[in-house]
């Protein structure tokens, strides 16, 4: 599971925080927002699964003849070493793509942030559109 946020929602996220900090008349917040170690304002609209992203990309690639099969396959060790070895240099792991990261936008929503693009299906559709765009470059 990984969090996602639409660029328009990310922009409104920053505006909401800025308005709260500056006491803008558009802000409905009466108290000062948290800062320092308690001032984390995650921007998340939902969560996606990397396997499903790979499936959507594979579907597009197979439909265009860019791949012989739409189903994603696991990386071989040689591929992990080739594509992810730089992660080991910074203290991470070549298995990073198989991990997850979760976050919730509690603080931002308490400031009044309301994302408009929370449907994961929209995110997967974007992955397909971006695959088409990159494949046509």
MIKEFI-295838 format. One record per residue: residue in three letters; x, y, z of N, C-alpha, C, O in turn. Coordinates in nm, 2 decimals, padded with zeros to 4 digits. Layout:
MIKEFI-295838
["ala"; [X; Y; Z]; [X; Y; Z]; [X; Y; Z]; [X; Y; Z]];
...
END
This chain:
MIKEFI-295838
["unk"; [00.08; -00.12; 00.00]; [00.00; 00.00; 00.00]; [00.09; 00.12; 00.00]; [00.18; 00.13; 00.08]];
["unk"; [00.06; 00.22; -00.09]; [00.13; 00.34; -00.09]; [00.02; 00.46; -00.10]; [-00.08; 00.44; -00.17]];
["unk"; [00.05; 00.57; -00.04]; [-00.05; 00.68; -00.05]; [-00.04; 00.75; -00.19]; [00.07; 00.75; -00.25]];
["unk"; [-00.15; 00.81; -00.23]; [-00.15; 00.89; -00.35]; [-00.22; 01.03; -00.32]; [-00.30; 01.04; -00.23]];
["unk"; [-00.18; 01.13; -00.40]; [-00.25; 01.26; -00.39]; [-00.25; 01.32; -00.53]; [-00.14; 01.31; -00.60]];
["unk"; [-00.36; 01.37; -00.57]; [-00.37; 01.44; -00.70]; [-00.30; 01.57; -00.69]; [-00.30; 01.64; -00.58]];
["unk"; [-00.24; 01.62; -00.80]; [-00.16; 01.75; -00.79]; [-00.25; 01.87; -00.76]; [-00.21; 01.96; -00.69]];
["unk"; [-00.38; 01.87; -00.80]; [-00.47; 01.97; -00.76]; [-00.50; 01.97; -00.61]; [-00.50; 02.08; -00.55]];
["unk"; [-00.51; 01.85; -00.55]; [-00.53; 01.84; -00.41]; [-00.41; 01.88; -00.33]; [-00.41; 01.93; -00.22]];
["unk"; [-00.29; 01.85; -00.39]; [-00.16; 01.89; -00.32]; [-00.15; 02.04; -00.32]; [-00.11; 02.09; -00.22]];
["unk"; [-00.19; 02.10; -00.43]; [-00.19; 02.25; -00.43]; [-00.28; 02.31; -00.32]; [-00.25; 02.40; -00.25]];
["unk"; [-00.40; 02.25; -00.32]; [-00.50; 02.31; -00.22]; [-00.45; 02.27; -00.07]; [-00.49; 02.35; 00.02]];
["unk"; [-00.38; 02.17; -00.06]; [-00.32; 02.13; 00.07]; [-00.23; 02.24; 00.12]; [-00.24; 02.28; 00.23]];
["unk"; [-00.14; 02.28; 00.03]; [-00.04; 02.39; 00.06]; [-00.11; 02.52; 00.09]; [-00.08; 02.59; 00.18]];
["unk"; [-00.22; 02.55; 00.01]; [-00.29; 02.67; 00.03]; [-00.36; 02.67; 00.17]; [-00.36; 02.77; 00.24]];
["unk"; [-00.42; 02.56; 00.20]; [-00.49; 02.54; 00.33]; [-00.39; 02.57; 00.45]; [-00.42; 02.64; 00.54]];
["unk"; [-00.27; 02.50; 00.44]; [-00.17; 02.52; 00.55]; [-00.12; 02.67; 00.55]; [-00.11; 02.72; 00.66]];
["unk"; [-00.09; 02.72; 00.43]; [-00.05; 02.86; 00.43]; [-00.15; 02.96; 00.49]; [-00.12; 03.04; 00.57]];
["unk"; [-00.27; 02.94; 00.45]; [-00.38; 03.02; 00.50]; [-00.39; 03.01; 00.66]; [-00.41; 03.11; 00.73]];
["unk"; [-00.38; 02.89; 00.71]; [-00.39; 02.87; 00.85]; [-00.27; 02.93; 00.92]; [-00.29; 02.99; 01.03]];
["unk"; [-00.15; 02.93; 00.86]; [-00.03; 02.98; 00.93]; [-00.04; 03.14; 00.93]; [-00.01; 03.20; 01.03]];
["unk"; [-00.09; 03.19; 00.82]; [-00.09; 03.34; 00.80]; [-00.21; 03.40; 00.86]; [-00.23; 03.52; 00.87]];
["unk"; [-00.31; 03.32; 00.90]; [-00.43; 03.37; 00.95]; [-00.52; 03.44; 00.85]; [-00.59; 03.53; 00.87]];
["unk"; [-00.51; 03.39; 00.73]; [-00.58; 03.44; 00.61]; [-00.73; 03.44; 00.64]; [-00.78; 03.35; 00.71]];
["unk"; [-00.80; 03.54; 00.59]; [-00.95; 03.55; 00.61]; [-01.02; 03.43; 00.55]; [-01.13; 03.40; 00.59]];
["unk"; [-00.96; 03.36; 00.46]; [-01.03; 03.24; 00.40]; [-01.01; 03.12; 00.49]; [-01.08; 03.02; 00.47]];
["unk"; [-00.93; 03.13; 00.59]; [-00.91; 03.01; 00.68]; [-01.02; 03.01; 00.79]; [-01.05; 03.11; 00.85]];
["unk"; [-01.07; 02.89; 00.81]; [-01.18; 02.88; 00.91]; [-01.12; 02.84; 01.05]; [-01.19; 02.81; 01.14]];
["unk"; [-00.99; 02.83; 01.06]; [-00.92; 02.78; 01.18]; [-00.90; 02.90; 01.27]; [-00.85; 03.00; 01.23]];
["unk"; [-00.93; 02.88; 01.40]; [-00.92; 02.98; 01.50]; [-00.79; 02.97; 01.58]; [-00.75; 03.07; 01.64]];
["unk"; [-00.73; 02.85; 01.57]; [-00.60; 02.83; 01.65]; [-00.48; 02.82; 01.55]; [-00.50; 02.80; 01.44]];
["unk"; [-00.36; 02.84; 01.61]; [-00.24; 02.83; 01.53]; [-00.22; 02.68; 01.49]; [-00.24; 02.60; 01.58]];
["unk"; [-00.18; 02.66; 01.37]; [-00.15; 02.52; 01.33]; [-00.02; 02.47; 01.40]; [00.06; 02.55; 01.44]];
["unk"; [-00.01; 02.34; 01.42]; [00.11; 02.28; 01.49]; [00.23; 02.30; 01.40]; [00.22; 02.32; 01.27]];
["unk"; [00.35; 02.30; 01.46]; [00.47; 02.31; 01.39]; [00.58; 02.23; 01.46]; [00.55; 02.17; 01.57]];
["unk"; [00.70; 02.23; 01.41]; [00.80; 02.15; 01.48]; [00.77; 02.00; 01.47]; [00.73; 01.95; 01.36]];
["unk"; [00.80; 01.93; 01.57]; [00.78; 01.78; 01.57]; [00.64; 01.74; 01.56]; [00.61; 01.62; 01.53]];
["unk"; [00.54; 01.83; 01.59]; [00.40; 01.79; 01.57]; [00.34; 01.85; 01.45]; [00.22; 01.84; 01.43]];
["unk"; [00.42; 01.92; 01.37]; [00.36; 01.98; 01.25]; [00.38; 01.91; 01.12]; [00.43; 01.96; 01.02]];
["unk"; [00.33; 01.79; 01.12]; [00.34; 01.70; 01.00]; [00.20; 01.71; 00.93]; [00.10; 01.67; 00.99]];
["unk"; [00.20; 01.75; 00.81]; [00.07; 01.77; 00.73]; [00.08; 01.68; 00.61]; [00.11; 01.73; 00.50]];
["unk"; [00.05; 01.55; 00.62]; [00.06; 01.46; 00.51]; [-00.06; 01.50; 00.41]; [-00.17; 01.53; 00.45]];
["unk"; [-00.02; 01.48; 00.29]; [-00.12; 01.50; 00.18]; [-00.15; 01.37; 00.12]; [-00.08; 01.32; 00.03]];
["unk"; [-00.25; 01.30; 00.16]; [-00.29; 01.17; 00.11]; [-00.44; 01.17; 00.08]; [-00.52; 01.22; 00.15]];
["unk"; [-00.48; 01.12; -00.04]; [-00.62; 01.11; -00.08]; [-00.67; 00.97; -00.07]; [-00.79; 00.94; -00.06]];
["unk"; [-00.57; 00.87; -00.06]; [-00.61; 00.73; -00.06]; [-00.49; 00.65; -00.07]; [-00.37; 00.70; -00.06]];
["unk"; [-00.50; 00.52; -00.09]; [-00.39; 00.43; -00.11]; [-00.41; 00.35; -00.23]; [-00.52; 00.31; -00.28]];
["unk"; [-00.30; 00.31; -00.29]; [-00.30; 00.22; -00.41]; [-00.20; 00.10; -00.38]; [-00.12; 00.11; -00.29]];
["unk"; [-00.22; 00.00; -00.46]; [-00.14; -00.12; -00.45]; [-00.05; -00.12; -00.58]; [-00.09; -00.11; -00.69]];
["unk"; [00.08; -00.14; -00.55]; [00.18; -00.14; -00.66]; [00.15; -00.25; -00.76]; [00.17; -00.23; -00.88]];
["unk"; [00.10; -00.37; -00.71]; [00.06; -00.47; -00.81]; [-00.04; -00.43; -00.90]; [-00.04; -00.46; -01.02]];
["unk"; [-00.14; -00.35; -00.85]; [-00.25; -00.31; -00.94]; [-00.20; -00.20; -01.04]; [-00.25; -00.20; -01.15]];
["unk"; [-00.11; -00.12; -01.00]; [-00.04; -00.02; -01.09]; [00.02; -00.10; -01.20]; [00.01; -00.07; -01.32]];
["unk"; [00.10; -00.20; -01.17]; [00.17; -00.29; -01.27]; [00.07; -00.35; -01.36]; [00.10; -00.37; -01.48]];
["unk"; [-00.04; -00.40; -01.31]; [-00.14; -00.46; -01.39]; [-00.21; -00.36; -01.49]; [-00.23; -00.40; -01.61]];
["unk"; [-00.23; -00.24; -01.45]; [-00.28; -00.14; -01.54]; [-00.18; -00.10; -01.65]; [-00.22; -00.09; -01.76]];
["unk"; [-00.06; -00.09; -01.61]; [00.05; -00.06; -01.70]; [00.06; -00.17; -01.80]; [00.07; -00.15; -01.92]];
["unk"; [00.06; -00.30; -01.75]; [00.07; -00.41; -01.84]; [-00.04; -00.42; -01.94]; [-00.02; -00.46; -02.05]];
["unk"; [-00.16; -00.39; -01.89]; [-00.28; -00.39; -01.98]; [-00.26; -00.30; -02.10]; [-00.29; -00.34; -02.21]];
["unk"; [-00.21; -00.18; -02.07]; [-00.19; -00.09; -02.18]; [-00.07; -00.13; -02.27]; [-00.09; -00.13; -02.40]];
["unk"; [00.03; -00.18; -02.21]; [00.15; -00.23; -02.29]; [00.11; -00.34; -02.38]; [00.15; -00.35; -02.50]];
["unk"; [00.04; -00.44; -02.33]; [00.00; -00.55; -02.41]; [-00.10; -00.51; -02.52]; [-00.09; -00.56; -02.63]];
["unk"; [-00.19; -00.42; -02.49]; [-00.29; -00.37; -02.59]; [-00.22; -00.30; -02.71]; [-00.27; -00.30; -02.82]];
["unk"; [-00.11; -00.24; -02.68]; [-00.03; -00.17; -02.79]; [00.08; -00.25; -02.85]; [00.15; -00.21; -02.94]];
["unk"; [00.09; -00.37; -02.80]; [00.20; -00.46; -02.86]; [00.34; -00.43; -02.80]; [00.44; -00.47; -02.86]];
["unk"; [00.34; -00.35; -02.70]; [00.47; -00.32; -02.64]; [00.52; -00.43; -02.54]; [00.64; -00.43; -02.50]];
["unk"; [00.43; -00.52; -02.51]; [00.47; -00.63; -02.42]; [00.39; -00.75; -02.47]; [00.27; -00.74; -02.53]];
["unk"; [00.44; -00.87; -02.46]; [00.37; -00.99; -02.51]; [00.27; -01.04; -02.41]; [00.18; -01.12; -02.45]];
["unk"; [00.27; -00.99; -02.28]; [00.18; -01.04; -02.18]; [00.15; -00.93; -02.09]; [00.24; -00.85; -02.05]];
["unk"; [00.03; -00.91; -02.05]; [-00.02; -00.80; -01.96]; [00.02; -00.83; -01.81]; [00.03; -00.73; -01.74]];
["unk"; [00.04; -00.95; -01.78]; [00.06; -00.98; -01.64]; [00.20; -00.94; -01.59]; [00.30; -00.98; -01.66]];
["unk"; [00.21; -00.87; -01.48]; [00.34; -00.84; -01.43]; [00.41; -00.96; -01.38]; [00.35; -01.06; -01.33]];
["unk"; [00.54; -00.96; -01.39]; [00.63; -01.07; -01.34]; [00.72; -01.02; -01.23]; [00.76; -00.90; -01.24]];
["unk"; [00.77; -01.10; -01.14]; [00.86; -01.06; -01.04]; [01.00; -01.03; -01.10]; [01.04; -01.09; -01.21]];
["unk"; [01.07; -00.94; -01.04]; [01.21; -00.91; -01.09]; [01.30; -01.03; -01.05]; [01.28; -01.10; -00.95]];
["unk"; [01.39; -01.06; -01.14]; [01.49; -01.16; -01.11]; [01.60; -01.09; -01.03]; [01.61; -00.97; -01.03]];
["unk"; [01.68; -01.17; -00.96]; [01.79; -01.11; -00.87]; [01.88; -01.02; -00.96]; [01.92; -00.91; -00.91]];
["unk"; [01.91; -01.06; -01.08]; [02.00; -00.98; -01.16]; [01.94; -00.84; -01.19]; [02.01; -00.74; -01.20]];
["unk"; [01.81; -00.84; -01.22]; [01.73; -00.72; -01.25]; [01.73; -00.63; -01.12]; [01.75; -00.51; -01.13]];
["unk"; [01.71; -00.69; -01.01]; [01.71; -00.61; -00.88]; [01.84; -00.54; -00.86]; [01.85; -00.43; -00.83]];
["unk"; [01.95; -00.62; -00.89]; [02.08; -00.57; -00.87]; [02.11; -00.45; -00.97]; [02.17; -00.35; -00.94]];
["unk"; [02.06; -00.47; -01.09]; [02.08; -00.37; -01.20]; [02.01; -00.24; -01.17]; [02.06; -00.13; -01.18]];
["unk"; [01.88; -00.25; -01.14]; [01.79; -00.14; -01.13]; [01.78; -00.08; -00.99]; [01.75; 00.04; -00.97]];
["unk"; [01.81; -00.15; -00.88]; [01.79; -00.11; -00.75]; [01.92; -00.11; -00.66]; [01.91; -00.08; -00.54]];
["unk"; [02.03; -00.14; -00.72]; [02.15; -00.15; -00.64]; [02.19; -00.01; -00.58]; [02.25; -00.01; -00.47]];
["unk"; [02.16; 00.10; -00.64]; [02.19; 00.23; -00.58]; [02.12; 00.25; -00.45]; [02.17; 00.33; -00.36]];
["unk"; [02.01; 00.18; -00.42]; [01.94; 00.20; -00.30]; [02.02; 00.14; -00.18]; [02.02; 00.19; -00.07]];
["unk"; [02.10; 00.03; -00.21]; [02.18; -00.02; -00.11]; [02.29; 00.07; -00.07]; [02.34; 00.07; 00.05]];
["unk"; [02.33; 00.16; -00.16]; [02.44; 00.26; -00.13]; [02.39; 00.36; -00.03]; [02.47; 00.42; 00.04]];
["unk"; [02.26; 00.38; -00.02]; [02.21; 00.48; 00.07]; [02.14; 00.42; 00.19]; [02.07; 00.48; 00.27]];
["unk"; [02.17; 00.29; 00.21]; [02.13; 00.22; 00.33]; [01.99; 00.16; 00.32]; [01.93; 00.12; 00.42]];
["unk"; [01.94; 00.15; 00.20]; [01.80; 00.09; 00.18]; [01.83; -00.05; 00.13]; [01.93; -00.11; 00.16]];
["unk"; [01.73; -00.10; 00.06]; [01.74; -00.24; 00.01]; [01.69; -00.24; -00.14]; [01.61; -00.16; -00.18]];
["unk"; [01.74; -00.34; -00.21]; [01.70; -00.36; -00.35]; [01.56; -00.41; -00.36]; [01.50; -00.42; -00.46]];
["unk"; [01.50; -00.45; -00.24]; [01.36; -00.50; -00.24]; [01.26; -00.39; -00.21]; [01.15; -00.41; -00.17]];
["unk"; [01.31; -00.26; -00.22]; [01.23; -00.15; -00.18]; [01.09; -00.14; -00.25]; [00.99; -00.11; -00.19]];
["unk"; [01.09; -00.18; -00.37]; [00.96; -00.18; -00.45]; [00.86; -00.27; -00.39]; [00.74; -00.25; -00.42]];
["unk"; [00.90; -00.36; -00.31]; [00.80; -00.46; -00.25]; [00.76; -00.41; -00.11]; [00.68; -00.49; -00.05]];
["unk"; [00.79; -00.30; -00.07]; [00.76; -00.25; 00.06]; [00.63; -00.17; 00.06]; [00.56; -00.16; -00.05]];
["unk"; [00.59; -00.11; 00.17]; [00.47; -00.02; 00.17]; [00.50; 00.10; 00.26]; [00.59; 00.10; 00.34]];
["unk"; [00.41; 00.20; 00.24]; [00.42; 00.32; 00.32]; [00.28; 00.37; 00.34]; [00.21; 00.38; 00.24]];
["unk"; [00.25; 00.40; 00.46]; [00.11; 00.44; 00.49]; [00.11; 00.57; 00.56]; [00.20; 00.60; 00.65]];
["unk"; [00.02; 00.66; 00.53]; [00.01; 00.79; 00.60]; [-00.14; 00.83; 00.60]; [-00.22; 00.78; 00.51]];
["unk"; [-00.18; 00.91; 00.69]; [-00.32; 00.96; 00.70]; [-00.31; 01.11; 00.72]; [-00.22; 01.16; 00.79]];
["unk"; [-00.39; 01.19; 00.65]; [-00.39; 01.33; 00.65]; [-00.47; 01.39; 00.76]; [-00.55; 01.49; 00.74]];
["unk"; [-00.45; 01.35; 00.88]; [-00.53; 01.39; 00.99]; [-00.52; 01.54; 01.02]; [-00.61; 01.62; 01.02]];
["unk"; [-00.39; 01.59; 01.03]; [-00.37; 01.73; 01.07]; [-00.41; 01.82; 00.96]; [-00.47; 01.93; 00.99]];
["unk"; [-00.39; 01.79; 00.83]; [-00.43; 01.88; 00.72]; [-00.58; 01.88; 00.72]; [-00.64; 01.99; 00.69]];
["unk"; [-00.65; 01.77; 00.74]; [-00.80; 01.78; 00.74]; [-00.85; 01.85; 00.85]; [-00.96; 01.92; 00.84]];
["unk"; [-00.78; 01.85; 00.97]; [-00.83; 01.93; 01.08]; [-00.82; 02.08; 01.05]; [-00.89; 02.16; 01.11]];
["unk"; [-00.73; 02.12; 00.96]; [-00.72; 02.26; 00.92]; [-00.82; 02.29; 00.82]; [-00.84; 02.41; 00.78]];
["unk"; [-00.89; 02.20; 00.77]; [-01.00; 02.22; 00.67]; [-00.97; 02.18; 00.53]; [-01.05; 02.20; 00.44]];
["unk"; [-00.86; 02.11; 00.51]; [-00.82; 02.06; 00.37]; [-00.92; 01.95; 00.33]; [-00.94; 01.85; 00.41]];
["unk"; [-00.98; 01.96; 00.22]; [-01.08; 01.87; 00.16]; [-01.03; 01.83; 00.02]; [-01.06; 01.90; -00.07]];
["unk"; [-00.97; 01.71; 00.01]; [-00.93; 01.67; -00.13]; [-01.05; 01.63; -00.21]; [-01.15; 01.59; -00.16]];
["unk"; [-01.04; 01.65; -00.34]; [-01.15; 01.62; -00.43]; [-01.12; 01.50; -00.52]; [-01.22; 01.45; -00.58]];
["unk"; [-01.00; 01.45; -00.52]; [-00.97; 01.33; -00.60]; [-00.93; 01.21; -00.52]; [-00.81; 01.18; -00.51]];
["unk"; [-01.02; 01.15; -00.45]; [-01.00; 01.04; -00.36]; [-01.02; 00.91; -00.42]; [-01.00; 00.81; -00.35]];
["unk"; [-01.07; 00.90; -00.54]; [-01.10; 00.77; -00.60]; [-00.98; 00.70; -00.66]; [-00.92; 00.76; -00.75]];
["unk"; [-00.94; 00.59; -00.60]; [-00.82; 00.52; -00.65]; [-00.84; 00.48; -00.80]; [-00.74; 00.46; -00.87]];
["unk"; [-00.96; 00.46; -00.84]; [-00.98; 00.42; -00.98]; [-00.93; 00.53; -01.07]; [-00.88; 00.51; -01.18]];
["unk"; [-00.95; 00.66; -01.03]; [-00.89; 00.77; -01.11]; [-00.74; 00.77; -01.11]; [-00.68; 00.80; -01.21]];
["unk"; [-00.68; 00.73; -01.00]; [-00.53; 00.72; -01.00]; [-00.49; 00.61; -01.10]; [-00.39; 00.63; -01.17]];
["unk"; [-00.55; 00.49; -01.10]; [-00.51; 00.39; -01.19]; [-00.54; 00.43; -01.33]; [-00.46; 00.39; -01.42]];
["unk"; [-00.64; 00.50; -01.36]; [-00.67; 00.56; -01.49]; [-00.55; 00.65; -01.54]; [-00.51; 00.64; -01.65]];
["unk"; [-00.51; 00.73; -01.44]; [-00.39; 00.82; -01.47]; [-00.27; 00.73; -01.51]; [-00.20; 00.77; -01.60]];
["unk"; [-00.25; 00.62; -01.44]; [-00.13; 00.54; -01.47]; [-00.14; 00.48; -01.61]; [-00.04; 00.48; -01.68]];
["unk"; [-00.26; 00.45; -01.65]; [-00.28; 00.40; -01.79]; [-00.25; 00.51; -01.89]; [-00.18; 00.49; -01.99]];
["unk"; [-00.30; 00.63; -01.86]; [-00.28; 00.75; -01.95]; [-00.14; 00.78; -01.96]; [-00.09; 00.81; -02.07]];
["unk"; [-00.07; 00.78; -01.85]; [00.07; 00.81; -01.85]; [00.16; 00.71; -01.92]; [00.26; 00.74; -01.99]];
["unk"; [00.12; 00.58; -01.91]; [00.18; 00.47; -01.99]; [00.17; 00.50; -02.14]; [00.27; 00.49; -02.21]];
["unk"; [00.05; 00.54; -02.18]; [00.03; 00.57; -02.32]; [00.11; 00.69; -02.37]; [00.18; 00.68; -02.47]];
["unk"; [00.12; 00.79; -02.28]; [00.19; 00.91; -02.32]; [00.34; 00.88; -02.33]; [00.40; 00.92; -02.43]];
["unk"; [00.39; 00.81; -02.24]; [00.54; 00.77; -02.24]; [00.57; 00.68; -02.35]; [00.68; 00.68; -02.41]];
["unk"; [00.48; 00.59; -02.38]; [00.50; 00.49; -02.49]; [00.50; 00.56; -02.63]; [00.55; 00.50; -02.73]];
["unk"; [00.44; 00.68; -02.64]; [00.43; 00.75; -02.77]; [00.53; 00.85; -02.79]; [00.53; 00.93; -02.88]];
["unk"; [00.63; 00.86; -02.69]; [00.73; 00.96; -02.71]; [00.83; 00.92; -02.81]; [00.93; 00.99; -02.83]];
END
